[in-house]
Amino acid sequence: MAAESGKIDPMHQFEVQAIFDGFELAGQQIAFTNSALWMLITLGALWVFMLGGMKRQLVPGRWQAAVEGVTGFVDNMMMTSVGPEGKKFTPYVFSLFMFILFANLLGMLPIGVFGLHPFTVTSHLTITGVLAILSFSIVLVVGFWRHGLHFFSLFVPHGTPLPMIPLIAVIEFVSFMVRPFSLGLRLFVAMTAGHILLKVLAGFVINGLNADAAWVAPVVSLPSLVLMIGISVLEMLVAAIQAYVFALLTSLYINDAVNLH
């Protein structure tokens, strides 16, 4: 936590910092950053979670049941959104859902008391934007691969009156092209806003405890701490909901490419 003269900087937690210099590529220094570190930690935690739950026991334990529950949840979501052909896209949507979920939750770890600083990679538009562009690219590839130029019929809903086709087509096209921006921005804004609020409340707690007046701590710090705990619980729920929304919208966009609704 960045503090100077009793001031708390809520934006310091989003700063990408180099841990050590990496290598030079095309005149640019490629460094290993805290963002890259936490992406690796996220992948490592996800690998451990999946490895521990793939024991294939006849009577599954809690760990195996948790993994099977998540895989079944995503599989059912793809079946509902896309239909039988959605199974071939399940591995991608499952990986997307789990990576975002773990990244969101790991960014909430209360390890600041040990002098460590968690980094929420999904609070950066570069990360969420890349995930959104990747999903959008899959939709375009699948759409044109399956339907060719007939894919453009997606922009003209069935039953549209002939005089309205030019206007509706433009509106549908703009709406379609906005999808990756809204997909990436939604996750980025949700995670950034929550972490800023938590850091501001943490500043109230710390500054209240460090204040010279004895009455400030019970009046400012204690209510802020209680509110901070409540918002932390809410943020954990938001972390799961945002991962679900990202995966659900991706499945719906894939459905448009597969079935041309």
Secondary structure as UniProt FT lines:
FT   STRAND          3..4
FT   TURN            5..6
FT   STRAND          7..8
FT   TURN            10..11
FT   HELIX           12..14
FT   STRAND          18..25
FT   TURN            26..27
FT   STRAND          28..33
FT   HELIX           34..52
FT   HELIX           62..81
FT   HELIX           84..89
FT   HELIX           90..106
FT   TURN            107..108
FT   HELIX           111..114
FT   HELIX           121..123
FT   HELIX           125..147
FT   HELIX           148..155
FT   TURN            158..159
FT   HELIX           162..164
FT   HELIX           165..210
FT   TURN            214..215
FT   HELIX           217..221
FT   HELIX           222..259
//
